[in-house]
Amino acid sequence: MKIHHIAIICSDYQVSKNFYTEILGLKILHEVYREERKSYKLDLGIGDYYVIELFSFPDPPQRPSRPEACGLRHIAFSVENVDGKRHELIEKGLSCEEIRIDEFTGKAFFFTQDPDQLPLEFYEM
């Protein structure tokens, strides 16, 4: 068994689409507007590997409070150069936490968030 994809509901489709494609660099694999639901569905990949399904819905409820609400805690991306990725995202206007070291693995990581405050982690390969 392996994970097929992660589904995210966003509050502003164009803002989130831009964030995930232009800021994070994910590739658009497929995009459709579902008129009956007034909803976009955007399949995003890292290369050709399908990873995120981005949805828009009219008036979605707010995300539960952070940081330890029940449900999805964060999404983690594996990167070769944590420091380089952090600087790249800061240059693109994101606020990023300081780099930390995982006490169990010794690997570097940091957090930022998407336009709807979903925590995103970037973790050293």
Rosetta blueprint (number, residue, H / E / L):
1 M L
2 K L
3 I L
4 H L
5 H L
6 I E
7 A E
8 I E
9 I E
10 C E
11 S L
12 D L
13 Y H
14 Q H
15 V H
16 S H
17 K H
18 N H
19 F H
20 Y H
21 T H
22 E H
23 I H
24 L L
25 G L
26 L L
27 K E
28 I E
29 L E
30 H E
31 E E
32 V E
33 Y E
34 R E
35 E H
36 E H
37 R H
38 K L
39 S E
40 Y E
41 K E
42 L E
43 D E
44 L E
45 G E
46 I E
47 G L
48 D L
49 Y E
50 Y E
51 V E
52 I E
53 E E
54 L E
55 F E
56 S E
57 F L
58 P L
59 D L
60 P L
61 P L
62 Q L
63 R L
64 P L
65 S L
66 R L
67 P L
68 E L
69 A L
70 C L
71 G L
72 L L
73 R L
74 H L
75 I E
76 A E
77 F E
78 S E
79 V E
80 E L
81 N L
82 V H
83 D H
84 G H
85 K H
86 R H
87 H H
88 E H
89 L H
90 I H
91 E H
92 K L
93 G L
94 L L
95 S L
96 C L
97 E L
98 E L
99 I L
100 R E
101 I E
102 D L
103 E L
104 F L
105 T L
106 G L
107 K L
108 A E
109 F E
110 F E
111 F E
112 T E
113 Q E
114 D L
115 P L
116 D L
117 Q L
118 L L
119 P E
120 L E
121 E E
122 F E
123 Y E
124 E E
125 M L
